[in-house]
Amino acid sequence: MNKFIGLSGLPRSGSTLLSAILSQNPDIHAEGNSAVCQLMWDMQQSCRGESYEQLLANDRLQTGVDLVAAIPHIYYKNVTAPIIVDKCRSWTLETNMNLIRLLITDTPKVIVLERPLIDIVKSFVALRIANKSINIFEDLLLDEGTEPIMRSWDGIQNAKKNNNGEFLFIQYDDLVNNTNDVLNNIYQFCEIEAFEHDLSNIVNQHPENDKVYNMKGQHDIRATISKRTINVELSDKLLARCAELDK
């Protein structure tokens, strides 16, 4: 692994599509939602908490640091591509950016995908309807600190306030409508040699098993780029909350 790049941002904003396109480049490995960030955080918390006494008593504090740092290399040990694009919506949080800076690279690069919240909520509602899920919790989708939307939204606000060149923000509509321009910006931002992508034959080389999420079709993509029209009605509460947050 010669280069580690984060892929973050809001859900339902094109990360699966972008990963599939980038994976056409043989030098890039971009798969589904990664456990790397969570594993590094959990190991760090253990080394600073329940395992700290034993590590300290045996002069093993550096071993704890080494264990956390080894996680990305172990996770991607079977990947031969030199560039890893690691997808996790939590990379925009400052504590996780510090993990990258301290243990992966001191010049982090994170691609951040955005989309109007009203479109994201409609996409989630349509997905739940397609899966015949109970929708009584729709009005809670934009409650403070909740997953899958608001914690990601909070991370994006942090990234915008503390962006010193580590973050590249991309709008979903630009990804769909101006794909080549977006790809050129990504390659320049990540300091990667340009590659000619085939946008007429996009295949997800690393599909996620959406049965695990109990949400069939959540990470489906089409062979060519197009934007779906989503015809669902949202409650007045959700519409007002979307308008408030999208200001």
C-alpha positions as CSV (number, residue, x, y, z in Angstrom):
1,M,0.0,0.0,0.0
2,N,1.7,3.1,-1.3
3,K,-1.1,5.6,-0.9
4,F,-4.2,5.6,1.4
5,I,-7.1,7.8,0.5
6,G,-10.3,8.2,2.4
7,L,-13.7,8.3,0.8
8,S,-16.4,9.8,3.0
9,G,-19.4,12.0,3.1
10,L,-23.2,11.6,3.2
11,P,-24.9,8.3,2.4
12,R,-26.9,7.9,-0.9
13,S,-24.4,10.4,-2.5
14,G,-22.7,8.2,-5.0
15,S,-19.8,6.6,-3.1
16,T,-20.6,3.1,-4.5
17,L,-20.7,4.5,-8.1
18,L,-17.5,6.4,-7.6
19,S,-15.7,3.4,-6.1
20,A,-16.8,1.3,-9.0
21,I,-15.5,3.8,-11.5
22,L,-12.1,4.3,-9.7
23,S,-11.7,0.5,-9.5
24,Q,-11.4,0.4,-13.3
25,N,-7.9,1.8,-12.7
26,P,-5.7,-1.2,-11.9
27,D,-3.6,0.9,-9.6
28,I,-6.6,1.7,-7.4
29,H,-8.5,-0.6,-5.0
30,A,-11.9,0.8,-3.9
31,E,-14.4,-1.5,-2.3
32,G,-17.5,-1.2,-0.1
33,N,-17.9,0.3,3.4
34,S,-14.7,-0.4,5.2
35,A,-14.2,-1.5,8.9
36,V,-10.7,0.0,9.0
37,C,-11.6,3.2,10.8
38,Q,-13.8,1.4,13.4
39,L,-11.2,-1.3,14.0
40,M,-8.4,1.3,14.5
41,W,-10.6,3.3,16.9
42,D,-11.6,0.2,18.9
43,M,-8.1,-1.0,19.2
44,Q,-6.9,2.5,20.3
45,Q,-9.6,2.7,22.9
46,S,-8.6,-0.8,24.3
47,C,-4.9,0.2,24.4
48,R,-5.8,3.4,26.3
49,G,-8.4,1.6,28.5
50,E,-8.8,-2.0,29.5
51,S,-5.4,-3.1,28.1
52,Y,-3.5,0.0,29.3
53,E,-2.4,-1.4,32.6
54,Q,-0.9,-4.6,31.1
55,L,0.8,-2.7,28.3
56,L,2.3,-0.2,30.8
57,A,3.4,-2.9,33.3
58,N,5.2,-4.7,30.5
59,D,6.7,-1.6,28.8
60,R,4.5,-2.3,25.8
61,L,2.8,1.0,25.2
62,Q,4.5,1.2,21.8
63,T,3.2,-2.2,21.0
64,G,-0.3,-0.8,21.4
65,V,0.5,2.0,18.9
66,D,2.0,-0.6,16.5
67,L,-1.2,-2.7,16.7
68,V,-3.4,0.2,15.7
69,A,-1.1,1.2,12.9
70,A,-1.0,-2.4,11.5
71,I,-4.7,-2.6,11.0
72,P,-4.9,-1.0,7.5
73,H,-2.1,-3.2,6.3
74,I,-3.7,-6.4,7.7
75,Y,-7.1,-5.4,6.3
76,Y,-5.7,-4.9,2.8
77,K,-3.0,-7.5,2.9
78,N,-4.4,-9.4,-0.1
79,V,-4.7,-6.3,-2.3
80,T,-2.0,-5.8,-4.8
81,A,-3.0,-2.3,-6.1
82,P,-0.7,0.4,-4.7
83,I,-3.5,2.9,-4.0
84,I,-6.2,2.2,-1.5
85,V,-9.5,4.2,-1.4
86,D,-11.0,3.4,1.9
87,K,-14.7,4.1,2.2
88,C,-16.0,5.2,5.6
89,R,-18.4,8.0,6.5
90,S,-16.5,8.7,9.7
91,W,-13.2,9.8,8.2
92,T,-14.4,13.4,8.3
93,L,-14.4,13.4,12.1
94,E,-11.3,15.1,13.6
95,T,-10.5,12.2,16.0
96,N,-10.3,9.8,13.0
97,M,-8.4,12.2,10.9
98,N,-5.8,12.3,13.7
99,L,-5.6,8.5,13.3
100,I,-4.7,8.9,9.7
101,R,-2.2,11.7,10.4
102,L,-0.4,9.8,13.2
103,L,-0.5,6.3,11.9
104,I,-1.0,6.2,8.2
105,T,0.2,9.4,6.5
106,D,1.0,12.9,7.6
107,T,-0.6,14.2,4.3
108,P,-4.1,12.8,4.4
109,K,-6.5,13.1,1.5
110,V,-10.2,12.5,1.9
111,I,-12.8,12.7,-0.9
112,V,-16.1,13.9,0.6
113,L,-19.4,13.4,-1.3
114,E,-22.4,15.7,-0.7
115,R,-26.0,15.8,-1.8
116,P,-29.0,17.9,-0.8
117,L,-30.6,16.3,2.3
118,I,-34.0,16.2,0.8
119,D,-32.7,14.0,-2.0
120,I,-30.9,11.7,0.5
121,V,-34.0,11.3,2.7
122,K,-36.2,10.6,-0.4
123,S,-33.7,8.0,-1.5
124,F,-33.8,6.3,1.9
125,V,-37.6,6.4,2.0
126,A,-37.8,4.9,-1.5
127,L,-35.4,2.2,-0.5
128,R,-37.4,1.3,2.6
129,I,-40.6,1.2,0.5
130,A,-38.9,-1.1,-2.0
131,N,-37.8,-3.4,0.8
132,K,-41.3,-3.3,2.4
133,S,-39.7,-1.9,5.6
134,I,-41.8,-0.2,8.3
135,N,-41.5,3.6,7.8
136,I,-42.7,4.8,11.2
137,F,-39.2,6.1,12.0
138,E,-38.8,8.3,8.9
139,D,-39.3,11.5,10.9
140,L,-36.3,10.5,13.0
141,L,-33.9,10.3,10.1
142,L,-32.6,13.9,10.7
143,D,-32.5,13.8,14.5
144,E,-29.2,15.1,16.0
145,G,-26.4,12.6,16.2
146,T,-28.2,9.7,14.5
147,E,-27.1,7.3,11.9
148,P,-27.0,7.0,9.0
149,I,-27.3,10.7,8.0
150,M,-26.7,13.1,10.8
151,R,-23.4,11.8,12.2
152,S,-22.1,12.0,8.6
153,W,-23.5,15.5,8.2
154,D,-21.8,16.6,11.5
155,G,-18.5,15.2,10.1
156,I,-18.9,17.2,6.9
157,Q,-19.4,20.4,8.9
158,N,-16.2,19.7,10.8
159,A,-14.3,19.0,7.6
160,K,-15.4,22.3,6.1
161,K,-14.4,24.2,9.2
162,N,-11.0,22.6,9.4
163,N,-10.1,22.0,5.8
164,N,-6.4,22.8,5.1
165,G,-6.3,20.9,1.8
166,E,-7.1,17.5,3.2
167,F,-10.6,17.3,1.9
168,L,-12.1,17.4,-1.6
169,F,-15.8,18.1,-1.6
170,I,-17.9,16.7,-4.5
171,Q,-21.5,17.2,-5.2
172,Y,-23.6,14.2,-6.3
173,D,-25.1,16.1,-9.2
174,D,-21.6,17.0,-10.4
175,L,-20.5,13.3,-10.2
176,V,-23.5,12.3,-12.3
177,N,-23.6,15.2,-14.8
178,N,-19.9,16.1,-15.0
179,T,-18.2,12.8,-14.3
180,N,-15.0,13.3,-16.3
181,D,-14.4,16.7,-14.7
182,V,-14.9,15.2,-11.2
183,L,-12.5,12.4,-12.0
184,N,-9.9,14.8,-13.2
185,N,-10.3,16.8,-10.0
186,I,-9.9,13.6,-7.9
187,Y,-6.7,12.6,-9.7
188,Q,-5.2,16.0,-9.3
189,F,-6.2,16.2,-5.6
190,C,-4.9,12.8,-4.8
191,E,-1.7,13.3,-6.9
192,I,-2.4,10.3,-9.0
193,E,-1.5,9.8,-12.6
194,A,-4.6,10.3,-14.8
195,F,-6.5,7.3,-16.2
196,E,-9.1,7.0,-18.9
197,H,-12.2,5.5,-17.5
198,D,-15.0,3.7,-19.4
199,L,-18.2,5.3,-18.3
200,S,-20.3,3.2,-20.6
201,N,-19.6,-0.1,-18.8
202,I,-19.4,0.4,-15.1
203,V,-19.2,-2.7,-13.0
204,N,-19.0,-3.0,-9.2
205,Q,-16.0,-5.3,-8.8
206,H,-16.5,-5.4,-5.0
207,P,-20.2,-5.7,-4.3
208,E,-21.4,-5.6,-0.7
209,N,-23.9,-8.2,0.6
210,D,-26.9,-6.0,1.2
211,K,-28.7,-8.8,3.0
212,V,-26.4,-8.0,6.0
213,Y,-28.0,-4.5,6.1
214,N,-31.5,-5.9,5.6
215,M,-31.8,-3.4,2.7
216,K,-31.7,-5.1,-0.7
217,G,-30.5,-2.8,-3.5
218,Q,-28.8,-0.3,-1.2
219,H,-25.5,-0.5,-3.1
220,D,-26.8,-1.4,-6.6
221,I,-25.3,0.6,-9.5
222,R,-26.1,0.8,-13.2
223,A,-23.7,0.1,-16.1
224,T,-24.1,3.7,-17.3
225,I,-24.5,6.9,-15.3
226,S,-28.0,8.3,-14.8
227,K,-30.0,10.0,-12.1
228,R,-33.1,8.3,-10.9
229,T,-36.3,10.4,-10.3
230,I,-37.6,9.5,-6.9
231,N,-41.3,10.2,-6.4
232,V,-42.0,9.9,-2.7
233,E,-43.8,12.2,-0.3
234,L,-42.1,13.5,2.9
235,S,-43.8,14.8,6.0
236,D,-43.9,18.5,6.6
237,K,-41.5,17.9,9.6
238,L,-38.9,16.3,7.4
239,L,-39.2,18.9,4.6
240,A,-38.7,21.7,7.1
241,R,-35.7,20.0,8.7
242,C,-34.1,19.4,5.3
243,A,-34.6,23.1,4.3
244,E,-33.1,24.2,7.6
245,L,-30.0,22.0,7.3
246,D,-29.4,22.6,3.6
247,K,-29.2,26.4,4.0
